[in-house]
Every structure is written in C-alpha cells, then in structure tokens.
C-alpha cells in the first residue's frame, strides 16, 4: 500500500479483522500511518529496490532517507531493504521482522531471466529510474511516464518479449542497493545463512 487508506476504509478493515501493513519511507509517514490505524509499519529505506512507497510523489526524491536512520524505533515495524547479510540486520534488531527481496532474486527458485540475475550481481552503483511508473527511479532525462500502473501495462508486451529473448535492455532489473552482494545459492541456504549470521551478531 502506497499512502493511507481513507478512515472509513480503515474502520471496515478493523470490523473484519483485517490487518493493515503500511509501507512508509520517513518518520513523519510512519507517525501518520500509526495515527491512521496501521497495525504494522513497514519502514522502506532508500536502499530498497522497486517502488518506493513515498506518500507524496513530488517530494520522494527529496526524502531519500536510509533505513538505518529512519527513526521508527518506537513503532512496530518491519524493515524492507533486501539486505543479504546478517551484519546489516544488526541495526534492525528492535524490529519484529525483516522483509527481504534482493537477497533472494538470484536464487534459482526466483526463476528470473539470467540476464537480469547477472545484471543484479554486477550492480556496484544502482541508480533511480522513471521508466515504468510515476514513482521516482531515475534521472535519465526521459519524459515523464504515465501514472502507475498505466505505464507498466503499456510496456508489458515489450518486457515479456525481452524476458523471452533474455535481453536486459528491455527487462526491469529492479533491485536494492545490495545486489552486488547477492549469491546464486538456493533460497533455503540464503535464509539459513542470514539467520545464523544474525544470531551470532546478537549473541
């Protein structure tokens, strides 16, 4: 969820026993979501790949806050960053859980095109781009895309064709900043390693 649900919608969710997991990118957004009734706060730092869930798109690039300084320590929060090492998790020890993505992208179970997996593994300096939606992701000078998810729909055929050809030029190789630290190990091995490293650091 990018942003807040209307009060009436939140009330209906509460009545139905539905939990609201709100994604935020700044401390002020976290406080606003908490006040609006969110059950869980997912703190998404600028390190994360894919869409950044900034409440105000026009201010998203001016609010590139790192997860380690997000300031959500008093919230029940679930960091979203895709960090592939237990050492990085040490800074998030007060969290209830950690949501990862990038660390698992190159695992065989993800079944992404090999061109994308290779690009993620080589990524030393990830950059933002605006190629597929309204959320800020690049400074390439390209014209503004259609609002999300319209742009994604318009480029679906192109992306599907590129995936079949394993052509990185038409594939969205979205990933967090730690792509260069990822491995091609099975997902189970990656998760076990993360758990073991984290337990060692916290002991």
C-alpha positions in Angstrom: 0.0 0.0 0.0 1.4 3.4 -1.1 -0.1 6.0 1.2 -3.0 5.9 3.5 -6.5 4.3 3.4 -9.5 6.6 4.0 -10.8 6.5 7.6 -14.0 4.7 6.5 -12.0 2.0 4.8 -9.8 1.5 7.8 -12.9 1.2 10.0 -14.2 -1.5 7.7 -11.0 -3.4 7.8 -10.9 -3.3 11.6 -14.5 -4.6 11.7 -13.5 -7.5 9.5 -10.3 -8.3 11.5 -8.1 -7.4 8.5 -4.6 -6.3 9.4 -3.2 -3.2 7.7 0.6 -3.3 6.8 1.5 0.3 5.9 4.8 1.0 4.0 6.5 4.2 4.9 9.7 6.0 3.8 10.1 8.6 6.5 9.5 9.0 10.2 6.7 11.5 9.6 4.9 9.0 7.3 5.4 6.3 10.0 3.7 8.5 12.6 0.9 9.4 10.2 0.2 5.8 9.4 0.3 4.8 13.0 -2.2 7.5 13.9 -4.4 6.4 11.0 -4.7 2.9 12.5 -2.0 0.9 10.7 -1.3 -2.4 12.5 2.2 -2.8 11.2 4.7 -0.2 9.9 7.0 -1.4 7.1 9.9 1.1 7.0 11.3 1.2 3.5 14.7 2.9 3.2 16.2 4.4 0.1 18.3 1.2 -0.1 15.2 -0.8 -1.3 14.6 -1.7 -4.9 11.4 -1.4 -6.9 8.7 1.1 -6.0 9.4 3.5 -3.1 6.2 4.0 -1.2 6.5 7.7 -0.6 3.2 9.3 0.3 3.9 12.4 -1.7 5.4 11.5 -5.1 6.6 15.1 -5.7 8.7 15.0 -2.5 10.0 11.4 -2.9 13.4 12.3 -4.3 13.9 15.0 -1.7 13.2 12.5 1.1 15.7 9.7 0.3 16.0 8.5 3.9 18.2 5.5 4.7 16.6 2.7 6.7 19.2 2.8 9.5 18.2 6.4 10.3 14.5 6.1 9.6 13.8 6.9 13.2 10.9 4.4 13.5 12.3 2.9 16.7 9.1 3.4 18.6 6.9 1.8 16.0 6.2 -1.9 15.4 8.0 -2.0 12.2 9.1 -4.4 9.6 12.1 -3.1 7.6 12.1 -3.6 3.9 15.5 -3.5 2.4 16.6 -6.7 0.8 19.9 -6.8 2.8 21.8 -10.1 2.0 24.0 -10.1 5.2 23.3 -10.8 8.8 25.6 -7.9 9.8 23.2 -5.4 8.2 20.3 -6.8 10.1 22.0 -6.0 13.4 21.0 -2.3 13.1 17.3 -3.5 12.8 17.4 -5.6 16.0 14.4 -3.8 17.5 12.2 -4.8 14.6 9.6 -7.5 14.7 10.7 -8.9 11.4 12.7 -8.1 8.2 11.3 -8.2 4.7 13.9 -9.1 2.0 13.7 -9.3 -1.7 17.0 -8.5 -3.4 18.9 -11.2 -1.4 16.6 -13.9 -2.9 16.4 -12.6 -6.5 19.3 -14.5 -7.9 18.3 -17.8 -6.2 17.2 -20.5 -8.6 13.7 -20.5 -7.1 13.1 -16.9 -8.3 13.4 -18.1 -11.9 14.2 -14.6 -13.2 15.9 -14.2 -16.6 19.6 -14.9 -16.4 20.4 -11.5 -17.9 18.6 -9.8 -15.1 20.3 -12.0 -12.5 23.7 -11.3 -14.0 22.9 -7.5 -14.0 21.9 -7.6 -10.4 25.1 -9.4 -9.4 27.2 -6.9 -11.2 25.4 -3.8 -9.8 28.0 -1.8 -8.0 26.2 1.6 -8.2 22.4 1.1 -8.6 20.5 4.2 -9.8 17.0 5.5 -9.7 14.8 5.5 -12.8 11.4 6.5 -14.0 10.9 4.0 -16.8 7.8 2.2 -15.6 5.6 4.4 -13.4 5.1 7.6 -11.5 7.4 6.7 -8.6 10.9 8.3 -8.9 13.5 5.9 -10.1 15.8 7.8 -12.4 17.5 10.9 -13.6 18.0 9.9 -17.3 16.2 12.8 -18.7 13.4 10.7 -20.2 9.9 12.2 -20.5 7.6 11.6 -17.5 5.9 8.2 -17.7 2.2 7.6 -17.4 0.9 7.1 -13.9 1.4 3.8 -12.2 0.2 1.2 -13.1 -0.7 2.5 -16.6 2.9 2.7 -17.8 3.5 -0.9 -16.6 0.6 -2.1 -18.7 1.7 -0.1 -21.7 5.2 -1.8 -21.6 4.0 -5.3 -20.7 4.4 -6.8 -24.2 7.8 -5.2 -24.6 9.0 -6.6 -21.2 7.6 -10.0 -21.9 9.4 -10.2 -25.3 12.7 -9.1 -23.7 12.4 -11.7 -21.0 11.9 -14.4 -23.6 14.9 -13.2 -25.5 16.9 -12.8 -22.3 17.6 -9.2 -23.4 18.5 -7.0 -20.5 17.7 -3.8 -22.5 14.0 -4.4 -22.1 14.0 -6.1 -18.7 13.2 -4.2 -15.5 16.3 -5.2 -13.4 15.0 -3.7 -10.2 16.9 -4.5 -7.0 18.0 -3.0 -3.8 21.5 -1.4 -3.4 23.0 -4.6 -2.1 22.6 -6.5 -5.4 26.3 -6.9 -5.8 26.5 -8.9 -2.6 23.9 -11.5 -3.6 24.6 -15.1 -4.4 23.0 -17.7 -6.7 22.6 -20.2 -3.8 19.3 -21.9 -3.1 16.8 -19.8 -1.2 16.9 -22.1 1.8 20.7 -21.8 2.1 20.4 -18.0 1.9 17.8 -17.8 4.6 19.7 -20.1 6.9 22.9 -18.1 6.5 21.1 -14.9 7.3 19.6 -16.4 10.4 22.9 -17.9 11.6 24.8 -14.6 11.0 22.1 -12.6 12.8 22.1 -14.9 15.8 25.9 -14.8 16.0 25.9 -11.0 15.9 23.1 -10.7 18.5 24.6 -13.2 21.0 
